[in-house]
Amino acid sequence: MRTAPGRRLINVAFLFLFLRPSRCVIAVVKMATSCSADLSKTVKQQYMELPQGGMVQAMYIWIDGTGEGLRCKTRTLDFEPKSIEDLPEWNFDGSSTYQAEGSNSDMYLIPAAMFRDPFRKDPNKLVLCEVIKYNRKPAETNLRITCKKIMDMVSDQVPWFGMEQEYTILGTDGHPFGWPSNGFPGPQGPYYCGVGADKAYGRDIVEAHYRACLYAGVQICGTNAEVMPAQWEFQVGPCEGINMGDHLWAARFILHRVCEDFGVVASFDPKPIPGNWNGAGCHTNFSTKEMREEGGLKAIEESIERLGKRHSYHIRAYDPKGGLDNARRLTGHHETSNIHEFSAGVANRGASIRIPRNVETLPLPGKRRGRLDKGWREGCWPCCHDDHRNAQAGS
Ligand SMILES: *[C@@H]1O[C@H](CO)[C@@H](O)[C@H](O)[C@H]1NC(C)=O
């Protein structure tokens, strides 16, 4: 039956009214993202493809006075640096980074590690720097300098580290990415290593970060979705000595920078959402040459005993707030240990130190029965945003 024009108009109006509310709903549900993320990346690309006339952009990166925040600025070099020695020192205004009093605000940036720049691409560089003060003493936040000394002292033991950095993706309003604005997603269970739009929140960021790290030359060795939705993990290692911290901080910087492009924020807070949601940590694997050799389990056990004696000292060193941040996470629930107790166990996720089961029980090749009594131990308590140079030095 043909509808009269008047009737059709009413239908259209009805349709309009019907559609409107749902559009509003979409607007409300839209994630809080930064406005610079909405700028056209295609237009930007046009400029990024321009030749750079033999010049090299070097982005210097350093840790600010909070001990966890990162800062960066760029300078032009008229040559391509091939090693860290080729890079000039630089300075910055420490009074704007919580690092110096206004009267003596110059701080110096000492290049410490160089990576390829995955954002501006070759031949441009990312340069991780140590910070020293106007009097050339290390800044309070410069934990690398002591860590490096210790690593050099024990280099004959060939210390290896692997670190598992957990993080949470947040909107610019601090609300976890993809969570309903007035409520919570379904309870934990399906998200860890999950796949599917209802389980993996923000995979684009994880993929972009992974590839950018590989391009940069960061020794990233894997990623996975974590227990809480919008929580992810990347792993870096195995790295020898001081390289561990350099590669982990570079990976953190790249993550912040990737999130900036997408208009969201990466949080390393150890307990971003209070209550029945998993926190975020930075499990650390550690071994020495002796531990990796035949009979190494004995060395592992001895080192665990020594760690136990200094537990509270270590806990204080594992986050920028002297252990307070980590106390929110290490409750003894949600696969964590209790912050006040030191514990160690085979394959125990609730322990401070876990000896992986395969170290304890795997049959050795060539032996009929026996134990693979060598390998590494895993520290499960360092906090997510620790300057793990402390965790390293403590190991
Ligand atoms: C740490 O050790 C565990 C085994 O306990 C392993 O599955 C994991 O890949 C290691 N991570 C790193 C970053 O080395």
The ligand as a Tripos MOL2 file, in Angstrom:
@<TRIPOS>MOLECULE
LIG
   14    14     1     0     0
SMALL
NO_CHARGES

@<TRIPOS>ATOM
      1 C1         60.2240  -15.4200   33.4070 C.3       1 LIG1
      2 O1         60.1670  -16.7830   33.7600 O.3       1 LIG1
      3 C2         58.9700  -17.4440   33.4120 C.3       1 LIG1
      4 C3         59.0160  -18.8470   33.9660 C.3       1 LIG1
      5 O2         58.8120  -18.8230   35.3180 O.3       1 LIG1
      6 C4         58.8000  -17.4270   31.9090 C.3       1 LIG1
      7 O3         57.5880  -18.0440   31.5580 O.3       1 LIG1
      8 C5         58.8050  -15.9800   31.4340 C.3       1 LIG1
      9 O4         58.7520  -15.9520   30.0250 O.3       1 LIG1
     10 C6         60.0460  -15.2600   31.9020 C.3       1 LIG1
     11 N1         59.9210  -13.8520   31.5420 N.am      1 LIG1
     12 C7         60.9550  -13.1150   31.1620 C.2       1 LIG1
     13 C8         60.6320  -11.7170   30.7880 C.3       1 LIG1
     14 O5         62.0810  -13.5190   31.1320 O.2       1 LIG1
@<TRIPOS>BOND
     1     1     2 1
     2     1    10 1
     3     2     3 1
     4     3     4 1
     5     3     6 1
     6     4     5 1
     7     6     7 1
     8     6     8 1
     9     8     9 1
    10     8    10 1
    11    10    11 1
    12    11    12 1
    13    12    13 1
    14    12    14 2
@<TRIPOS>SUBSTRUCTURE
     1 LIG1         1 GROUP 0 **** ****
